[in-house]
Amino acid sequence: MIEILNGVVETVAYNEVQGVRVHHNTEAENYPFHWHTAIEVILPLKNGYVVEIEKEKHEINVGDIFIIAPGQLHTLYAPADGERLIVLIDHSLVCSLKGMQSLVQLLYPYRIISSAGDSVLYNKLSGYMLEVEKEYFKEEKLFEANIYSLIIKFFVELGRSSLASEGCSFNNISQSKQHEYINKFLNVCNYINDHYAEDIDADTLAGIAGFSRFHFSRLFKQYTGSTYYEYLTKKRIEMAERYLISPELSITEVAMRSGFNSLSTFNRVFKSALGCTPSEYKGLNRGF
């Protein structure tokens, strides 16, 4: 049961540990469409679990880890008999560390780690989450500090794996240059995350990276799997979702704050991304 739900917005109640909520879930209960600002990590322990996100259902099983990025509308379907570990983590715990905000962006809208695909990574990540659960419920001395350290290890391991994966490497670039290029494009992603509401063009970003516009566009696509404009738009939509829950802000104000200079463009892009207009989304969050 979701404790605090307003429309489709869940406010996660962090009780025992600030910024971390752990559920050892055995309930045969489905959860309605909702979103929250927390990163959600789901680790099935017995039988499967179904996550629906972006109108697509994903069946996850024992041996899988499913990570839902902040701000993503999703629903959960439980089997009649099952067991899973669910960990909710305030994204600010991770994003406050240098470089991590850009790594979190690579999780959107979700990430699946399977023991069948990468048993070494799965064993490390699942081990960290199971240790978090032990610390969370045992509440021994310094348990909060250890929980935070385990979460950082989890995302460092995940981040290093992401940066080493095919989608975050650069073709025809020597191994000695890979790290240098990764740092350059992390800086670009950080710039977009900080300046999403401003006019950002390819020439500006290429200058930050130190490449020509042509080479920048090609390398950015290799690094993130999307064009710089798609990445920027995703960030703007993410921020618009957060602004829309504020009753004080009009749709036009939300569009401007999110970096959309045209209301018609905002309506079109938002509906294409989420399947509803900004007005409809705002109504959902008021519980209408």
Residue frames as qw, qx, qy, qz and C-alpha x, y, z in Angstrom:
[[0.000, 0.887, 0.462, 0.000, 0.00, 0.00, 0.00],
 [0.374, 0.434, -0.030, 0.819, 1.28, 3.45, -0.94],
 [0.308, -0.475, -0.566, 0.600, 1.20, 5.54, 2.22],
 [0.053, 0.683, 0.133, -0.717, 1.00, 9.05, 0.77],
 [0.340, 0.241, 0.691, 0.591, -0.55, 9.36, -2.70],
 [0.214, 0.641, 0.218, -0.704, -1.94, 12.59, -4.14],
 [0.638, 0.621, -0.187, -0.415, -3.36, 11.89, -7.58],
 [0.940, 0.260, -0.172, 0.140, -0.47, 10.02, -9.17],
 [0.247, 0.692, -0.484, 0.475, 2.27, 11.58, -7.04],
 [0.828, -0.403, -0.360, 0.149, 3.69, 9.47, -4.23],
 [0.082, -0.823, 0.411, -0.384, 5.46, 11.25, -1.40],
 [0.765, 0.048, -0.608, 0.208, 7.87, 8.65, -0.07],
 [0.571, -0.775, 0.095, -0.254, 7.85, 8.48, 3.73],
 [0.584, 0.385, -0.590, 0.405, 11.45, 8.10, 4.84],
 [0.686, -0.673, -0.106, -0.254, 11.06, 6.93, 8.41],
 [0.868, -0.413, 0.038, 0.274, 14.02, 4.97, 9.79],
 [0.584, -0.200, 0.287, 0.732, 16.72, 6.36, 7.48],
 [0.217, 0.776, 0.053, -0.590, 16.60, 9.80, 5.88],
 [0.340, 0.623, -0.478, -0.517, 16.43, 9.41, 2.11],
 [0.258, 0.194, -0.929, -0.180, 16.12, 5.61, 2.11],
 [0.732, -0.068, 0.304, -0.605, 13.03, 3.40, 2.42],
 [0.140, 0.239, -0.948, -0.154, 13.24, -0.41, 2.34],
 [0.800, -0.016, 0.135, -0.584, 10.28, -2.76, 1.80],
 [0.080, -0.150, 0.980, 0.106, 10.53, -6.54, 2.08],
 [0.582, 0.157, -0.025, -0.797, 7.34, -7.00, 0.11],
 [0.108, 0.022, 0.992, 0.060, 5.31, -10.23, 0.16],
 [0.433, 0.422, 0.453, -0.655, 1.89, -8.74, -0.52],
 [0.330, 0.327, 0.777, 0.424, -0.22, -9.93, -3.45],
 [0.098, 0.830, 0.349, -0.423, -1.17, -6.32, -4.12],
 [0.517, 0.500, 0.317, 0.618, -0.98, -4.26, -7.28],
 [0.230, -0.555, -0.158, 0.784, 0.08, -0.62, -7.14],
 [0.433, 0.820, 0.372, -0.049, -1.71, 1.97, -9.32],
 [0.551, 0.561, 0.054, 0.615, 0.04, 4.31, -11.73],
 [0.395, -0.903, -0.053, 0.160, 2.18, 6.70, -9.73],
 [0.638, 0.504, -0.229, 0.535, 5.53, 8.45, -9.73],
 [0.563, -0.800, -0.051, 0.199, 7.94, 9.79, -7.16],
 [0.214, 0.905, -0.362, 0.069, 11.23, 11.62, -7.03],
 [0.616, -0.507, 0.603, 0.015, 12.99, 8.58, -5.58],
 [0.408, 0.405, -0.774, -0.266, 15.04, 6.06, -7.51],
 [0.852, -0.168, 0.280, -0.409, 13.32, 2.69, -7.12],
 [0.209, 0.424, -0.876, -0.095, 15.28, -0.57, -7.07],
 [0.874, -0.075, 0.132, -0.462, 13.28, -3.83, -7.30],
 [0.138, 0.428, -0.893, -0.008, 14.92, -7.18, -6.60],
 [0.862, -0.132, -0.213, -0.440, 12.64, -10.25, -6.92],
 [0.208, -0.471, 0.818, -0.259, 13.47, -12.93, -4.34],
 [0.340, 0.149, 0.925, -0.082, 10.66, -15.43, -5.01],
 [0.418, 0.641, 0.639, 0.078, 8.56, -15.60, -8.18],
 [0.369, 0.335, 0.302, 0.813, 8.29, -12.77, -10.66],
 [0.005, -0.674, -0.340, 0.656, 6.98, -9.24, -10.63],
 [0.418, 0.569, 0.501, 0.501, 5.58, -7.07, -13.42],
 [0.159, -0.560, -0.091, 0.808, 6.47, -3.42, -13.91],
 [0.418, 0.700, 0.491, 0.307, 4.57, -1.30, -16.42],
 [0.241, -0.672, 0.050, 0.698, 6.36, 1.84, -17.51],
 [0.150, 0.450, -0.420, -0.774, 5.89, 3.98, -20.61],
 [0.785, 0.253, -0.005, -0.566, 2.93, 1.77, -21.62],
 [0.668, 0.344, -0.657, -0.057, 5.14, -1.32, -21.76],
 [0.832, -0.482, 0.159, -0.224, 5.03, -4.25, -19.32],
 [0.373, 0.556, -0.722, 0.174, 8.25, -5.88, -18.15],
 [0.914, -0.360, -0.131, -0.133, 8.24, -9.21, -16.34],
 [0.140, 0.678, -0.650, 0.315, 11.17, -9.42, -13.95],
 [0.923, -0.190, -0.326, -0.078, 12.21, -12.62, -12.25],
 [0.715, -0.628, 0.241, 0.190, 14.60, -13.89, -9.62],
 [0.709, -0.014, 0.360, 0.606, 18.01, -13.03, -11.04],
 [0.261, 0.654, 0.300, 0.644, 16.92, -9.59, -12.27],
 [0.223, -0.498, -0.336, 0.768, 17.24, -6.10, -10.85],
 [0.196, 0.712, 0.491, 0.463, 14.86, -3.44, -12.16],
 [0.290, -0.363, -0.218, 0.858, 15.76, 0.22, -11.56],
 [0.159, 0.812, 0.513, 0.227, 13.15, 2.93, -12.16],
 [0.348, 0.215, -0.065, 0.910, 14.48, 6.45, -12.69],
 [0.003, 0.424, 0.484, -0.765, 12.99, 9.40, -10.73],
 [0.312, 0.413, -0.011, -0.856, 9.79, 10.94, -12.08],
 [0.245, 0.084, -0.819, -0.512, 8.68, 7.96, -14.19],
 [0.728, -0.058, 0.130, -0.670, 5.02, 6.98, -14.17],
 [0.334, 0.199, -0.918, -0.080, 4.76, 3.28, -13.44],
 [0.790, -0.285, 0.110, -0.531, 2.53, 0.61, -11.99],
 [0.005, 0.379, -0.916, 0.129, 3.37, -2.70, -10.33],
 [0.845, -0.075, -0.239, -0.473, 1.60, -6.07, -10.60],
 [0.269, -0.455, 0.808, -0.262, 2.25, -8.74, -7.97],
 [0.507, -0.005, -0.824, -0.253, 1.71, -12.50, -8.32],
 [0.736, -0.514, -0.260, -0.355, -0.55, -14.40, -5.92],
 [0.829, -0.515, 0.056, 0.212, 2.55, -15.65, -4.11],
 [0.644, 0.556, -0.113, 0.513, 5.90, -13.92, -4.21],
 [0.564, -0.717, -0.064, 0.406, 8.60, -11.98, -2.43],
 [0.569, 0.578, 0.054, 0.582, 10.70, -9.04, -3.50],
 [0.444, -0.492, -0.192, 0.724, 12.98, -6.39, -2.07],
 [0.245, 0.819, 0.301, 0.422, 12.04, -2.80, -2.94],
 [0.491, -0.422, -0.159, 0.745, 14.42, 0.02, -2.06],
 [0.199, 0.906, 0.277, 0.251, 13.46, 3.68, -2.58],
 [0.606, -0.255, -0.042, 0.752, 16.38, 6.12, -2.61],
 [0.084, 0.926, 0.138, -0.341, 16.13, 9.90, -2.62],
 [0.750, 0.536, 0.103, 0.373, 17.86, 10.83, -5.86],
 [0.007, 0.942, -0.218, 0.255, 19.59, 13.78, -4.16],
 [0.754, -0.535, 0.369, 0.094, 21.68, 11.29, -2.13],
 [0.798, 0.129, 0.412, 0.420, 23.24, 10.16, -5.37],
 [0.446, 0.763, 0.239, 0.402, 23.07, 13.27, -7.56],
 [0.272, -0.956, 0.102, 0.035, 24.85, 15.45, -5.00],
 [0.691, -0.398, 0.439, 0.413, 28.09, 13.61, -5.78],
 [0.140, 0.667, -0.420, -0.599, 30.23, 14.87, -8.66],
 [0.175, 0.271, -0.827, -0.461, 29.40, 13.16, -11.94],
 [0.193, 0.192, 0.942, -0.197, 26.53, 11.10, -10.55],
 [0.443, 0.524, 0.289, -0.668, 23.71, 13.29, -11.88],
 [0.444, 0.502, -0.516, -0.533, 24.75, 12.54, -15.44],
 [0.088, 0.132, -0.987, -0.026, 25.01, 8.84, -14.62],
 [0.339, 0.338, 0.721, -0.502, 21.47, 8.85, -13.19],
 [0.488, 0.526, -0.117, -0.686, 20.30, 10.34, -16.50],
 [0.290, 0.323, -0.837, -0.332, 21.55, 7.16, -18.20],
 [0.182, 0.122, 0.930, -0.296, 19.03, 5.16, -16.15],
 [0.486, 0.387, 0.223, -0.751, 16.03, 6.82, -17.82],
 [0.565, -0.475, -0.028, -0.674, 13.39, 5.60, -18.01],
 [0.877, -0.385, 0.233, -0.167, 14.55, 2.32, -16.44],
 [0.260, 0.595, -0.760, -0.019, 17.45, -0.10, -16.32],
 [0.965, -0.155, 0.023, -0.208, 17.40, -3.90, -16.09],
 [0.050, 0.609, -0.789, 0.061, 20.38, -5.88, -14.81],
 [0.951, -0.021, -0.091, -0.295, 20.11, -9.62, -15.35],
 [0.599, -0.506, 0.615, 0.082, 22.30, -12.37, -13.93],
 [0.827, 0.327, 0.433, 0.148, 21.90, -14.09, -17.28],
 [0.491, 0.839, 0.016, 0.233, 23.45, -11.10, -19.06],
 [0.275, 0.635, -0.478, 0.541, 26.10, -10.04, -16.53],
 [0.779, -0.433, -0.452, 0.042, 26.31, -12.34, -13.53],
 [0.545, -0.022, -0.343, 0.765, 29.29, -10.50, -12.03],
 [0.086, -0.297, 0.016, -0.951, 27.52, -7.13, -12.02],
 [0.642, -0.451, -0.386, -0.485, 24.25, -8.67, -10.82],
 [0.756, -0.301, -0.503, 0.293, 25.96, -10.44, -7.90],
 [0.343, 0.048, -0.280, 0.895, 27.68, -7.24, -6.79],
 [0.258, -0.308, -0.106, -0.909, 24.57, -5.05, -7.05],
 [0.719, -0.414, -0.447, -0.334, 22.19, -7.57, -5.47],
 [0.671, -0.171, -0.520, 0.501, 24.71, -8.15, -2.68],
 [0.116, 0.152, -0.210, 0.959, 24.78, -4.42, -1.88],
 [0.488, -0.348, -0.214, -0.771, 20.96, -4.22, -1.78],
 [0.783, -0.329, -0.527, -0.043, 20.61, -7.31, 0.42],
 [0.519, -0.084, -0.452, 0.721, 23.17, -5.84, 2.80],
 [0.150, -0.284, 0.011, -0.947, 21.20, -2.57, 2.84],
 [0.679, -0.399, -0.406, -0.464, 18.13, -4.56, 3.89],
 [0.729, -0.240, -0.543, 0.342, 20.01, -6.25, 6.74],
 [0.301, 0.037, -0.299, 0.905, 21.36, -2.97, 8.06],
 [0.295, -0.361, -0.214, -0.858, 17.99, -1.23, 7.68],
 [0.736, -0.439, -0.340, -0.388, 16.09, -3.66, 9.89],
 [0.744, -0.179, -0.478, 0.430, 18.86, -4.57, 12.36],
 [0.128, -0.922, -0.023, -0.365, 19.56, -0.92, 13.24],
 [0.796, -0.299, -0.180, 0.494, 22.96, -1.55, 14.75],
 [0.272, -0.782, 0.051, 0.559, 25.37, 1.26, 15.61],
 [0.042, -0.530, 0.463, 0.709, 26.27, 3.39, 12.59],
 [0.527, 0.328, 0.775, 0.113, 23.75, 1.49, 10.48],
 [0.376, 0.870, 0.207, -0.241, 22.73, 4.66, 8.62],
 [0.031, -0.781, 0.504, 0.367, 26.31, 5.41, 7.62],
 [0.389, -0.161, 0.871, 0.253, 26.78, 1.86, 6.37],
 [0.512, 0.602, 0.607, -0.083, 23.53, 2.02, 4.38],
 [0.265, 0.910, -0.081, -0.308, 24.68, 5.21, 2.67],
 [0.177, -0.601, 0.706, 0.331, 28.07, 3.67, 1.89],
 [0.496, 0.135, 0.849, 0.124, 26.42, 0.58, 0.37],
 [0.464, 0.778, 0.389, -0.170, 24.15, 2.73, -1.80],
 [0.108, 0.860, -0.363, -0.342, 27.13, 4.74, -3.05],
 [0.334, -0.321, 0.846, 0.264, 28.96, 1.49, -3.85],
 [0.555, 0.454, 0.694, -0.061, 25.85, 0.29, -5.70],
 [0.421, 0.877, 0.161, -0.164, 25.73, 3.35, -7.95],
 [0.096, -0.750, 0.570, 0.323, 29.48, 3.57, -8.43],
 [0.455, -0.083, 0.863, 0.201, 29.50, -0.04, -9.62],
 [0.505, 0.644, 0.572, -0.055, 26.47, 0.60, -11.83],
 [0.201, 0.927, -0.091, -0.303, 28.01, 3.82, -13.16],
 [0.216, -0.576, 0.706, 0.351, 31.33, 2.22, -14.01],
 [0.503, 0.198, 0.830, 0.141, 29.52, -0.58, -15.77],
 [0.417, 0.813, 0.365, -0.175, 27.43, 1.95, -17.72],
 [0.074, 0.880, -0.327, -0.337, 30.50, 3.92, -18.76],
 [0.283, -0.393, 0.826, 0.288, 32.24, 0.75, -19.86],
 [0.627, 0.386, 0.667, -0.114, 29.25, -0.53, -21.83],
 [0.460, 0.287, 0.566, 0.621, 28.95, -0.28, -25.57],
 [0.069, 0.864, 0.438, 0.240, 26.51, 2.64, -25.36],
 [0.285, -0.950, 0.046, 0.116, 29.01, 4.74, -23.38],
 [0.632, -0.331, 0.416, 0.564, 32.20, 3.97, -25.26],
 [0.325, 0.792, -0.162, -0.491, 33.55, 5.60, -28.38],
 [0.904, 0.307, 0.262, 0.144, 34.18, 3.73, -31.60],
 [0.688, 0.540, -0.016, 0.485, 37.61, 3.97, -33.18],
 [0.154, -0.873, 0.279, -0.369, 39.01, 5.77, -30.13],
 [0.523, 0.291, -0.725, 0.341, 42.07, 4.33, -28.40],
 [0.642, -0.513, -0.557, 0.120, 41.63, 2.92, -24.92],
 [0.451, -0.183, -0.279, 0.827, 43.91, 5.60, -23.51],
 [0.077, -0.161, -0.150, -0.972, 41.57, 8.30, -24.86],
 [0.378, -0.490, -0.737, -0.271, 38.30, 6.67, -23.71],
 [0.400, -0.560, -0.530, 0.496, 38.50, 8.05, -20.16],
 [0.154, -0.222, 0.052, 0.961, 39.31, 11.54, -21.43],
 [0.224, -0.229, -0.560, -0.764, 36.33, 11.50, -23.79],
 [0.415, -0.534, -0.736, 0.010, 34.00, 10.17, -21.09],
 [0.309, -0.483, -0.358, 0.737, 34.96, 13.08, -18.81],
 [0.000, -0.046, 0.291, 0.956, 34.33, 15.56, -21.62],
 [0.364, -0.331, -0.628, -0.603, 30.83, 14.24, -22.23],
 [0.408, -0.525, -0.663, 0.344, 30.04, 14.00, -18.54],
 [0.164, -0.322, -0.129, 0.923, 30.77, 17.74, -18.43],
 [0.200, -0.121, -0.499, -0.835, 28.42, 18.29, -21.36],
 [0.434, -0.465, -0.750, -0.181, 25.63, 16.33, -19.66],
 [0.353, -0.478, -0.494, 0.635, 26.19, 18.25, -16.42],
 [0.021, -0.133, 0.126, 0.983, 25.92, 21.52, -18.37],
 [0.344, -0.294, -0.632, -0.629, 22.61, 20.44, -19.91],
 [0.459, -0.493, -0.722, 0.161, 21.28, 19.36, -16.50],
 [0.292, -0.451, -0.323, 0.779, 22.15, 22.78, -15.05],
 [0.072, 0.347, -0.170, -0.919, 21.07, 24.97, -18.00],
 [0.227, 0.334, 0.888, 0.221, 18.10, 23.05, -19.48],
 [0.151, 0.800, 0.503, -0.292, 15.82, 26.13, -19.28],
 [0.035, -0.715, 0.257, 0.649, 18.18, 28.21, -21.43],
 [0.745, 0.625, -0.114, -0.202, 18.69, 28.27, -25.18],
 [0.548, -0.473, 0.648, 0.237, 21.27, 25.56, -25.77],
 [0.745, 0.590, -0.170, -0.260, 22.60, 24.77, -29.22],
 [0.972, 0.069, 0.009, 0.224, 25.03, 22.22, -30.59],
 [0.472, 0.667, -0.240, 0.524, 27.77, 24.80, -31.11],
 [0.368, -0.731, 0.339, -0.464, 27.76, 25.73, -27.41],
 [0.908, -0.307, 0.262, -0.112, 27.94, 22.10, -26.30],
 [0.869, 0.377, -0.065, 0.314, 30.58, 21.26, -28.89],
 [0.186, 0.773, -0.326, 0.511, 32.68, 24.11, -27.52],
 [0.636, -0.600, 0.358, -0.327, 32.39, 22.72, -23.98],
 [0.968, -0.049, 0.236, 0.064, 33.52, 19.31, -25.21],
 [0.240, -0.682, 0.509, 0.468, 36.26, 20.78, -27.38],
 [0.494, 0.149, 0.776, 0.361, 35.09, 19.22, -30.66],
 [0.159, 0.012, -0.434, -0.887, 33.73, 20.46, -33.94],
 [0.638, 0.062, 0.219, -0.735, 29.95, 20.41, -34.19],
 [0.776, 0.234, -0.482, -0.333, 30.04, 17.39, -36.52],
 [0.477, 0.192, -0.811, 0.281, 32.29, 15.30, -34.29],
 [0.237, -0.123, 0.591, -0.761, 30.45, 16.38, -31.16],
 [0.739, 0.065, -0.005, -0.671, 27.07, 15.26, -32.53],
 [0.768, 0.210, -0.592, -0.126, 28.46, 11.88, -33.55],
 [0.347, 0.198, -0.777, 0.486, 30.29, 11.25, -30.28],
 [0.389, -0.134, 0.427, -0.805, 27.40, 12.43, -28.08],
 [0.833, 0.057, -0.210, -0.509, 25.11, 9.90, -29.78],
 [0.675, 0.197, -0.694, 0.153, 27.66, 7.16, -29.09],
 [0.109, 0.219, -0.677, 0.694, 27.95, 8.18, -25.44],
 [0.396, 0.048, 0.486, -0.778, 24.27, 8.59, -24.52],
 [0.245, 0.280, 0.917, 0.145, 22.46, 6.65, -27.23],
 [0.201, 0.834, 0.508, -0.077, 20.51, 9.80, -28.15],
 [0.373, 0.600, 0.091, 0.702, 21.12, 13.12, -29.86],
 [0.215, -0.031, -0.418, 0.882, 21.92, 16.14, -27.70],
 [0.374, -0.194, -0.132, -0.897, 18.47, 17.56, -28.50],
 [0.720, -0.291, -0.577, -0.253, 16.71, 14.34, -27.43],
 [0.549, -0.167, -0.589, 0.569, 18.72, 14.37, -24.20],
 [0.003, 0.059, -0.187, 0.981, 17.87, 18.04, -23.59],
 [0.534, -0.256, -0.352, -0.725, 14.17, 17.43, -24.32],
 [0.689, -0.274, -0.668, 0.063, 14.08, 14.48, -21.92],
 [0.355, -0.128, -0.484, 0.790, 15.53, 16.68, -19.18],
 [0.215, -0.121, -0.032, -0.969, 13.01, 19.45, -19.89],
 [0.652, -0.296, -0.516, -0.470, 10.10, 17.00, -19.74],
 [0.602, -0.217, -0.663, 0.389, 11.44, 15.58, -16.47],
 [0.142, -0.085, -0.341, 0.925, 11.50, 19.07, -14.94],
 [0.394, -0.200, -0.287, -0.850, 8.08, 19.94, -16.39],
 [0.633, -0.330, -0.690, -0.116, 6.59, 16.91, -14.60],
 [0.438, -0.270, -0.557, 0.652, 7.91, 18.24, -11.29],
 [0.035, 0.017, 0.058, -0.998, 6.69, 21.79, -11.93],
 [0.420, -0.277, -0.554, -0.663, 3.22, 20.61, -12.95],
 [0.495, -0.425, -0.739, 0.170, 2.44, 19.31, -9.47],
 [0.173, -0.218, -0.332, 0.901, 2.64, 22.87, -8.13],
 [0.139, 0.734, 0.664, -0.010, -0.86, 24.40, -8.02],
 [0.108, -0.801, -0.058, 0.586, 0.65, 27.90, -8.10],
 [0.166, -0.380, 0.582, 0.700, 2.19, 27.50, -11.56],
 [0.693, 0.519, 0.111, -0.488, 0.17, 27.85, -14.75],
 [0.885, 0.244, 0.335, 0.212, 0.84, 25.64, -17.78],
 [0.454, 0.842, -0.070, 0.285, 2.52, 28.59, -19.51],
 [0.286, -0.836, 0.437, -0.169, 4.79, 29.21, -16.51],
 [0.842, -0.229, 0.482, 0.073, 5.72, 25.53, -16.41],
 [0.782, 0.546, 0.176, 0.243, 6.58, 25.62, -20.11],
 [0.208, 0.905, -0.240, 0.282, 8.83, 28.65, -19.67],
 [0.507, -0.693, 0.494, -0.138, 10.57, 27.27, -16.56],
 [0.881, -0.042, 0.462, 0.090, 11.20, 23.98, -18.33],
 [0.316, -0.398, 0.545, 0.667, 12.85, 25.63, -21.32],
 [0.338, 0.477, 0.731, 0.351, 9.99, 25.57, -23.85],
 [0.043, -0.225, 0.031, 0.973, 9.55, 28.97, -25.50],
 [0.436, -0.059, -0.459, -0.772, 6.34, 27.92, -27.25],
 [0.582, -0.074, 0.569, -0.576, 3.26, 26.63, -25.44],
 [0.861, 0.322, -0.097, -0.381, 2.15, 24.69, -28.52],
 [0.534, 0.476, -0.690, 0.112, 5.55, 23.00, -28.73],
 [0.196, -0.307, 0.764, -0.533, 5.41, 22.17, -25.02],
 [0.761, 0.085, 0.326, -0.554, 1.95, 20.60, -25.38],
 [0.822, 0.421, -0.313, -0.222, 3.00, 18.57, -28.42],
 [0.392, 0.476, -0.745, 0.254, 6.30, 17.31, -27.00],
 [0.351, -0.257, 0.687, -0.582, 4.84, 16.54, -23.57],
 [0.840, 0.142, 0.200, -0.484, 1.95, 14.54, -25.03],
 [0.739, 0.466, -0.480, -0.077, 4.31, 12.65, -27.33],
 [0.204, 0.440, -0.783, 0.389, 6.50, 11.71, -24.35],
 [0.184, -0.060, 0.793, -0.578, 3.85, 10.85, -21.75],
 [0.084, -0.329, -0.895, -0.290, 0.65, 10.22, -23.69],
 [0.129, -0.806, -0.564, 0.126, -1.29, 13.07, -22.09],
 [0.212, 0.778, 0.040, 0.591, -1.29, 16.86, -22.27],
 [0.253, 0.200, -0.519, 0.791, 0.26, 19.01, -19.53],
 [0.474, -0.284, 0.092, -0.828, -3.24, 20.06, -18.45],
 [0.876, -0.162, -0.365, -0.272, -4.38, 16.45, -18.18],
 [0.657, 0.095, -0.579, 0.473, -1.24, 15.56, -16.22],
 [0.030, -0.278, 0.384, -0.880, -1.80, 18.48, -13.86],
 [0.693, -0.264, -0.095, -0.664, -5.39, 17.30, -13.34],
 [0.840, -0.051, -0.538, 0.049, -4.21, 13.77, -12.51],
 [0.461, 0.124, -0.554, 0.682, -1.93, 15.14, -9.83],
 [0.303, -0.244, 0.254, -0.885, -4.82, 17.01, -8.25],
 [0.212, 0.102, 0.930, -0.284, -6.74, 13.77, -8.04],
 [0.549, 0.345, 0.044, -0.760, -9.39, 14.80, -10.54]]
